[in-house]
Amino acid sequence: MPPTLRIVLVEPREAGNVGAAARVMKNFGFGELWIVGEHPELLPTAGWWASGADDVLADARFAPALHEAIADAHATVATTSSRGRTTPVDFTPESLAGLFASLAEDQTLAIVFGREDSGLTRDELVQCQRTASIPTNDAFPTLNLAQSVGMFCYALSQIAHVPQPHDRPPAALVERMHERAEGLLLEVGFLHENNPARIYDELRAVAGRADLDEREVTIVLGIIRQIEWRLQKN
């Protein structure tokens, strides 16, 4: 049995896109859909576009904020457009399929898609451990939301499931580590108060590539707690 794929749509603008995304998910055997934040009235338009995937639409879950939709996921990937990017992303759909295939049956990969017109905010991007993009024509790089969902679902459905032993921490635990680490680095003056994200975003990316397991994240949290205790004692 393969791991779970969770498709997360952040503030989708068009009900038809939600329905089309549900349809293409079902085309490739996936069914867990989450919708985050504000969204248009889905029915009846989304139902028309779902066209046979009404069950995926009916079972969709809703969350007011992104962190609630991905808190229990074991791998979280934010999708981003290649347009205007100066830094490389971690995955294409094909390479992300390799990560998905390595997950255990009881683990979840959450792929997060942003708004049709503006994508994900910086704060939403950094809540995810890794990033992914679909290589497209530089002269016309933007894909429809449902097309993007379909590209990832197709790629992930085509690879054999070969789980690798790795005790992945839930996203909420990783985010707790980052919050504590950023606070500590601010306290000791390593990060600048007026713009801590300039450096810490890079540290988040380093941690994401390290692919820490749950024990390693717990160790890092223990180190942070010990340093905080020592600073308070002094």
Secondary structure, DSSP 8 states (H G I E B T S, - for coil): ---EEEEEEES-S-HHHHHHHHHHHHHTT--EEEEES-----TTHHHHHHTT-HHHHHT-EEESSHHHHHTT-SEEEEE--STT--S--SB-HHHHHHHHHHS-TT-EEEEEE-BTTTB--HHHHHTSSEEE-----TTS----HHHHHHHHHHHHHSS-----------HHHHHHHHHHHHHHHHHTTSS-TT-THHHHHHHHHHHHHHT--HHHHHHHHHHHHHHHHHHHH-
